């Protein structure tokens, strides 16, 4: 059954939780929804002491949401509820994943399903690299990197940032990133367009299907070569690399004709899935936020998606079997029972932590959720950890890799709630959109400072790159050409 969290008094986990439970809770807390579901299903399959509570679930006749404490959390407003106080509850996973439109004897075979279904780009890539990533740590790295792909198929975070978030050696992160970049579309998951094209060029050279001019690698391995070529032409690039101009022109023509700086814009999936994909959707969210009864003036409703279709518990029949067994059999069964108890307690503590975190986030950031980036309230993970009475490492694990669906349907990383650059970037977007003539980064920095965002010129350049806004000289060219 779904569990609801209401009121102002936080539900605090036991202060002296056993170390094993705490460690397992931290492990579950850091896992995204899909990865956690897979891990729990494996535990249930391996341990007969674990079982899902298959009980009849009462649902709201109006919206179909599971009833909590005798009322629908989406349709029925609790007595005395404040518009600023969110309604937060755990929602069964199956309510957010559409079932296949067939069943039993009408079901097609597995190959037909694979050809008919559309998948998003991260899932498509994950299926390809999964056989190579047998180590759980490597699979965790891949899941984190794929969850941070942008719309162009490039990595939206640096490899060092990923290593820091995951607390994993940068070399291990780089090794998994290299495997991902060789998947279809080649170059996916690269940190930049240049590195995406470099991965493609290396694959073409290995396959030997067409000759790759050696100057291609000299150009792509130089971080500033492409910018020099774009701004000053082939002659300047040839002088910089000490190459004949003809070699540079041949290499740049090859790059333009054969390499794609934005892998997600390529036609990926045709060969393996049987049909061209539509626009890639985001990964399934861990939290879904909506208006109560579709009323923008009502409290917000936040559903923390459960990794399973129903609650998990230790089987009463298995407990009875342990009591009745003796000798070696009893020891073996007792180990399974203790492992099952550990899993159940850890999942409950994870749910409790997520419920408290989401409730506080939604209450504090209501303006951001309703009105966008410019209304984000500055808030750090350390401040949230202090308010919830948990450690900063617990807070980091709870936020890492999680996705939140807003009432508009937009899906954002939970980390965005702590991104203090969002308001400034929103104002920067508006300044550029409204400018009568392109302004330099220094001019934009002065305007931002006057509007209450004291940022340096180099910070403006960084924000502009994050928002994919061209520099002033390129905006002038676009304006002159009428593009």
Legacy VTK file of the C-alpha trace (Angstrom):
# vtk DataFile Version 3.0
C-alpha trace
ASCII
DATASET POLYDATA
POINTS 483 float
0.000 0.000 0.000
1.216 3.577 -0.604
2.454 5.492 2.409
1.678 9.186 2.976
3.741 11.755 4.858
1.771 14.786 6.150
2.143 17.383 8.860
5.108 19.353 10.186
6.643 16.803 12.569
9.426 14.872 10.780
9.550 11.113 11.065
13.078 10.447 12.298
14.836 7.118 11.819
16.107 5.341 14.943
19.199 7.087 16.293
21.123 3.853 16.859
20.459 1.946 13.647
22.794 -1.046 13.265
25.798 -0.409 11.058
24.713 -3.082 8.579
21.290 -1.473 8.123
22.845 1.968 7.762
25.352 0.756 5.175
22.667 -1.016 3.157
20.396 2.029 3.373
23.179 4.254 2.019
23.717 1.799 -0.838
20.015 1.829 -1.735
19.771 5.595 -1.276
22.346 6.399 -3.941
20.793 4.129 -6.572
18.438 5.602 -9.205
14.994 4.040 -9.491
15.686 1.649 -12.390
18.920 0.382 -10.855
17.312 -0.081 -7.427
14.394 -1.991 -8.952
16.805 -4.373 -10.661
18.774 -4.896 -7.443
15.658 -5.623 -5.373
14.244 -8.009 -7.946
17.532 -9.923 -7.829
17.359 -10.047 -4.003
13.756 -11.321 -4.099
14.647 -13.999 -6.648
17.643 -15.189 -4.585
16.113 -15.065 -1.102
12.891 -17.002 -0.330
12.522 -15.037 2.929
11.588 -11.926 0.933
8.134 -11.453 -0.535
6.037 -8.690 -2.048
2.773 -8.071 -0.210
0.186 -8.995 -2.840
-2.879 -7.456 -1.255
-5.957 -5.901 -2.824
-5.280 -2.203 -3.320
-8.204 0.201 -3.024
-8.037 2.881 -5.704
-9.750 6.229 -6.154
-12.727 5.793 -8.532
-12.006 9.206 -10.039
-8.262 9.123 -10.865
-7.197 5.551 -10.076
-4.597 6.580 -7.490
-4.157 4.135 -4.553
-6.122 5.340 -1.550
-4.047 6.376 1.477
-5.601 6.411 4.956
-9.089 6.183 3.430
-8.718 9.108 1.012
-7.178 9.885 -2.376
-4.046 12.015 -1.998
-4.624 13.567 -5.450
-8.336 14.358 -5.287
-9.233 14.813 -1.611
-7.669 17.727 0.245
-6.781 16.909 3.882
-8.658 19.036 6.455
-6.871 22.291 7.223
-4.317 21.797 4.470
-2.231 24.850 3.549
-1.421 25.598 -0.117
2.246 25.932 0.887
2.357 22.526 2.569
2.853 19.696 0.044
1.245 16.272 0.187
3.963 13.638 -0.131
3.465 9.897 -0.417
5.045 6.734 -1.821
3.455 5.618 -5.078
3.640 2.098 -6.576
6.060 1.847 -9.476
3.509 0.190 -11.783
1.348 3.347 -11.730
4.039 5.169 -13.695
4.882 2.542 -16.302
2.295 1.731 -18.964
1.696 -2.032 -19.322
2.088 -3.674 -22.703
-1.202 -3.704 -24.657
-1.328 -7.501 -24.870
-1.450 -10.416 -22.514
-1.361 -14.216 -22.336
-1.933 -15.934 -25.708
-2.012 -12.634 -27.633
1.553 -11.755 -26.655
4.053 -11.529 -29.526
7.453 -13.165 -29.298
10.437 -11.342 -27.817
11.870 -10.341 -31.197
8.633 -8.607 -32.222
8.579 -6.708 -28.945
12.178 -5.555 -29.444
11.412 -4.325 -32.955
8.182 -2.552 -32.032
9.129 -0.741 -28.860
10.819 2.656 -28.881
13.454 3.371 -26.256
15.229 6.505 -25.145
18.890 7.062 -25.987
20.343 6.253 -22.511
18.430 2.953 -22.413
19.456 2.143 -25.980
23.121 2.728 -25.141
22.840 0.881 -21.814
21.604 -2.247 -23.591
24.670 -2.206 -25.824
27.320 -1.704 -23.129
25.701 -3.870 -20.451
27.385 -7.153 -21.588
30.802 -5.497 -21.259
30.117 -4.081 -17.802
29.817 -7.115 -15.557
31.289 -5.344 -12.513
28.599 -3.647 -10.343
30.782 -0.553 -9.900
31.188 -0.178 -13.670
27.429 -0.565 -14.172
26.816 2.100 -11.541
29.228 4.467 -13.320
27.504 3.813 -16.666
24.066 4.474 -15.168
25.250 7.790 -13.741
26.908 8.924 -16.973
23.920 7.940 -19.129
21.559 9.747 -16.753
23.560 12.908 -17.417
23.411 12.971 -21.224
22.110 16.184 -22.740
19.776 16.470 -25.729
22.738 16.230 -28.116
23.982 12.957 -26.626
26.947 14.654 -24.953
27.885 14.389 -21.297
26.431 17.314 -19.360
28.919 16.873 -16.496
32.685 16.454 -16.454
34.272 13.074 -15.756
35.887 14.553 -12.642
32.481 15.715 -11.401
31.079 12.233 -11.977
34.033 10.687 -10.117
33.505 13.053 -7.191
29.753 12.395 -7.043
30.199 8.621 -7.168
33.300 8.605 -4.917
35.060 6.483 -7.549
38.553 6.846 -9.032
38.578 9.131 -12.114
40.454 6.469 -14.104
37.592 3.996 -13.572
35.024 6.603 -14.687
37.096 7.417 -17.776
37.349 3.713 -18.682
33.558 3.274 -18.603
33.085 6.539 -20.545
35.404 5.204 -23.267
33.256 2.052 -23.599
30.070 4.145 -23.833
31.580 6.345 -26.540
32.078 3.300 -28.779
28.369 2.414 -28.642
25.855 3.428 -31.314
25.648 6.370 -32.001
29.447 6.531 -31.821
30.670 9.386 -29.646
27.646 9.346 -27.345
28.613 10.315 -23.810
31.656 12.324 -24.903
32.297 15.468 -22.814
32.441 17.716 -25.904
31.665 17.747 -29.646
35.403 17.545 -30.387
35.828 14.368 -28.322
32.694 12.857 -29.895
34.187 13.341 -33.355
37.545 12.000 -32.163
35.870 8.788 -30.994
34.169 8.449 -34.385
37.432 9.025 -36.280
39.238 6.407 -34.195
36.502 3.853 -34.875
36.611 4.531 -38.627
40.376 4.072 -38.594
40.103 0.761 -36.693
37.404 -0.604 -38.967
39.370 0.380 -42.063
36.258 0.873 -44.196
37.596 4.207 -45.431
40.980 5.908 -45.058
41.160 8.598 -42.389
43.671 11.381 -43.117
46.290 11.548 -40.369
45.765 15.298 -40.037
42.231 14.566 -38.760
43.666 13.246 -35.495
46.110 16.149 -35.150
43.223 18.576 -35.501
40.829 16.764 -33.154
43.439 16.071 -30.480
44.238 19.798 -30.260
41.605 21.432 -28.040
41.739 24.809 -29.820
42.325 23.696 -33.426
38.670 23.601 -34.484
38.012 27.061 -33.057
41.074 28.418 -34.874
39.885 26.870 -38.145
36.354 28.281 -37.699
37.611 31.800 -36.941
40.725 32.180 -39.108
40.533 29.460 -41.743
42.661 26.591 -43.017
45.802 28.665 -43.598
46.059 29.699 -39.939
45.379 26.142 -38.813
48.040 24.753 -41.161
50.569 27.222 -39.756
49.626 26.299 -36.181
49.968 22.550 -36.780
52.947 22.902 -39.127
51.156 20.982 -41.859
50.700 21.632 -45.579
47.546 23.606 -46.259
46.346 20.869 -48.636
46.554 18.300 -45.801
44.525 20.538 -43.492
41.882 21.162 -46.164
41.624 17.430 -46.856
41.256 16.690 -43.129
38.644 19.389 -42.494
36.655 18.234 -45.523
36.726 14.699 -44.083
35.544 15.964 -40.688
32.640 17.883 -42.220
31.577 14.973 -44.437
31.979 12.036 -42.027
31.932 13.116 -38.385
29.008 14.254 -36.250
29.710 16.584 -33.298
26.260 15.875 -31.793
25.717 12.066 -31.649
22.041 12.198 -30.600
21.185 14.082 -33.790
22.302 11.088 -35.855
19.801 8.412 -36.949
20.494 5.937 -34.180
18.633 2.708 -33.517
17.532 1.859 -37.060
19.613 -1.285 -37.375
18.885 -2.666 -33.935
15.329 -1.539 -33.222
13.809 -1.859 -36.686
12.399 1.678 -36.916
13.750 5.194 -36.460
13.219 6.494 -32.944
11.050 9.437 -32.064
12.283 12.213 -29.797
14.146 10.491 -26.943
12.227 10.797 -23.661
14.019 11.192 -20.362
14.660 8.358 -17.940
11.792 7.478 -15.559
11.623 10.048 -12.729
12.180 9.136 -9.086
9.721 11.825 -7.946
6.595 13.154 -9.700
5.198 16.561 -8.670
1.704 17.652 -9.719
-1.110 19.988 -8.642
-3.636 18.618 -6.179
-6.797 17.935 -8.173
-5.220 19.882 -11.080
-5.702 23.159 -9.204
-2.668 25.523 -9.443
-3.785 27.263 -6.239
-3.956 24.010 -4.252
-1.085 22.243 -2.462
1.451 20.428 -4.584
1.358 16.635 -4.556
4.707 14.831 -4.681
4.871 11.095 -5.350
8.067 9.286 -4.404
8.066 6.358 -6.806
8.561 2.995 -5.129
10.982 0.602 -6.854
8.424 -2.214 -6.509
4.739 -2.606 -7.305
3.842 -3.234 -3.635
5.505 -3.224 -0.182
8.278 -5.699 0.605
8.269 -7.790 3.751
9.838 -10.818 5.430
7.707 -13.885 4.781
5.834 -15.060 7.921
5.903 -18.635 6.605
9.677 -18.456 6.259
9.999 -17.246 9.869
7.946 -20.240 10.967
10.165 -22.562 8.920
13.274 -21.182 10.642
11.787 -21.829 14.077
10.964 -25.415 13.150
14.342 -26.246 11.550
17.469 -27.570 13.285
21.201 -27.889 12.760
22.907 -26.725 9.580
19.578 -26.117 7.862
18.551 -23.712 10.604
21.811 -21.774 10.277
21.386 -21.414 6.520
17.759 -20.329 6.832
18.656 -17.939 9.650
21.217 -16.230 7.400
18.582 -15.762 4.697
16.128 -14.434 7.280
18.635 -11.905 8.612
19.484 -10.776 5.086
15.779 -10.329 4.293
15.230 -8.297 7.478
18.184 -6.117 6.562
16.783 -5.430 3.080
13.287 -4.600 4.368
14.577 -2.248 7.085
16.924 -0.526 4.651
14.207 0.039 2.053
11.907 1.510 4.707
14.636 3.860 5.889
15.352 4.874 2.289
11.664 5.671 1.765
11.566 7.641 5.002
14.609 9.703 4.015
13.257 10.372 0.506
9.829 11.376 1.846
11.324 13.879 4.274
13.720 15.273 1.687
11.076 15.662 -1.024
8.594 17.249 1.363
11.117 19.889 2.441
12.304 20.526 -1.126
8.788 20.995 -2.492
7.767 23.252 0.382
10.866 25.467 0.154
11.085 25.576 -3.646
7.400 25.967 -4.563
8.126 29.194 -6.489
10.870 27.474 -8.501
8.611 24.514 -9.298
5.755 26.775 -10.454
7.599 29.675 -12.109
10.953 28.381 -13.332
14.686 28.869 -12.882
14.565 32.582 -12.036
12.650 31.818 -8.810
15.068 29.248 -7.396
15.719 29.868 -3.708
19.433 29.536 -2.802
19.844 26.362 -0.790
22.792 24.053 -0.185
22.914 20.343 0.508
24.616 21.093 3.823
21.703 23.315 4.912
19.182 20.648 3.924
21.146 17.982 5.768
21.137 20.109 8.920
17.398 20.765 8.707
16.629 17.070 8.208
19.061 15.929 10.895
21.138 13.733 8.574
24.770 13.792 7.518
25.934 15.647 4.411
27.009 12.338 2.850
23.477 10.985 3.311
22.080 14.105 1.640
24.492 13.782 -1.283
23.481 10.144 -1.783
19.780 11.004 -1.638
20.147 13.659 -4.339
22.688 11.990 -6.651
21.264 10.624 -9.897
17.617 11.294 -8.961
15.176 12.823 -11.436
12.104 14.946 -10.629
9.120 15.501 -12.932
7.583 18.963 -12.530
3.881 19.814 -13.012
4.689 20.998 -16.565
5.957 17.511 -17.446
9.571 18.697 -17.580
12.032 16.295 -15.950
15.055 17.765 -14.168
17.831 16.347 -11.976
17.113 16.733 -8.272
20.514 18.419 -8.084
18.946 21.378 -9.947
17.195 22.353 -6.695
20.676 23.206 -5.367
22.107 24.816 -8.529
22.591 28.432 -7.475
23.531 29.433 -11.030
20.005 28.836 -12.393
18.512 32.279 -11.572
21.479 34.097 -13.126
21.359 31.863 -16.188
17.627 32.505 -16.591
18.232 36.271 -16.509
21.146 35.857 -18.940
18.890 34.007 -21.394
16.362 36.852 -21.224
19.021 39.548 -21.658
20.355 37.867 -24.793
16.857 37.226 -26.156
15.908 40.894 -25.695
19.159 42.496 -26.861
18.898 44.918 -29.802
22.542 44.372 -30.673
24.807 41.585 -29.398
26.540 42.434 -26.131
29.941 41.200 -25.035
30.402 39.011 -21.963
31.793 42.034 -20.080
28.687 44.080 -20.904
26.414 41.222 -19.882
28.350 40.889 -16.608
27.711 44.577 -15.831
23.999 44.224 -16.552
23.738 41.091 -14.414
25.532 42.882 -11.563
23.028 45.751 -11.778
20.202 43.189 -11.506
21.635 41.626 -8.349
23.849 38.906 -9.823
27.489 39.918 -9.204
29.298 37.567 -11.589
32.625 37.940 -13.379
33.011 38.096 -17.164
34.489 34.576 -17.244
31.468 33.337 -15.277
29.179 34.869 -17.893
31.154 33.023 -20.569
30.708 29.788 -18.615
26.953 30.331 -18.179
26.613 31.266 -21.840
28.294 28.010 -22.841
26.004 26.054 -20.507
22.972 27.673 -22.154
24.399 27.104 -25.661
24.414 30.840 -26.392
27.001 31.755 -29.066
29.585 34.475 -28.282
28.844 38.066 -29.297
30.842 37.994 -32.530
28.932 34.938 -33.721
25.593 36.462 -32.746
26.583 39.524 -34.797
27.298 37.290 -37.789
23.962 35.541 -37.382
22.199 38.897 -37.157
23.994 40.173 -40.249
23.138 37.046 -42.238
19.525 37.115 -41.050
19.766 33.613 -39.432
LINES 1 484
483 0 1 2 3 4 5 6 7 8 9 10 11 12 13 14 15 16 17 18 19 20 21 22 23 24 25 26 27 28 29 30 31 32 33 34 35 36 37 38 39 40 41 42 43 44 45 46 47 48 49 50 51 52 53 54 55 56 57 58 59 60 61 62 63 64 65 66 67 68 69 70 71 72 73 74 75 76 77 78 79 80 81 82 83 84 85 86 87 88 89 90 91 92 93 94 95 96 97 98 99 100 101 102 103 104 105 106 107 108 109 110 111 112 113 114 115 116 117 118 119 120 121 122 123 124 125 126 127 128 129 130 131 132 133 134 135 136 137 138 139 140 141 142 143 144 145 146 147 148 149 150 151 152 153 154 155 156 157 158 159 160 161 162 163 164 165 166 167 168 169 170 171 172 173 174 175 176 177 178 179 180 181 182 183 184 185 186 187 188 189 190 191 192 193 194 195 196 197 198 199 200 201 202 203 204 205 206 207 208 209 210 211 212 213 214 215 216 217 218 219 220 221 222 223 224 225 226 227 228 229 230 231 232 233 234 235 236 237 238 239 240 241 242 243 244 245 246 247 248 249 250 251 252 253 254 255 256 257 258 259 260 261 262 263 264 265 266 267 268 269 270 271 272 273 274 275 276 277 278 279 280 281 282 283 284 285 286 287 288 289 290 291 292 293 294 295 296 297 298 299 300 301 302 303 304 305 306 307 308 309 310 311 312 313 314 315 316 317 318 319 320 321 322 323 324 325 326 327 328 329 330 331 332 333 334 335 336 337 338 339 340 341 342 343 344 345 346 347 348 349 350 351 352 353 354 355 356 357 358 359 360 361 362 363 364 365 366 367 368 369 370 371 372 373 374 375 376 377 378 379 380 381 382 383 384 385 386 387 388 389 390 391 392 393 394 395 396 397 398 399 400 401 402 403 404 405 406 407 408 409 410 411 412 413 414 415 416 417 418 419 420 421 422 423 424 425 426 427 428 429 430 431 432 433 434 435 436 437 438 439 440 441 442 443 444 445 446 447 448 449 450 451 452 453 454 455 456 457 458 459 460 461 462 463 464 465 466 467 468 469 470 471 472 473 474 475 476 477 478 479 480 481 482
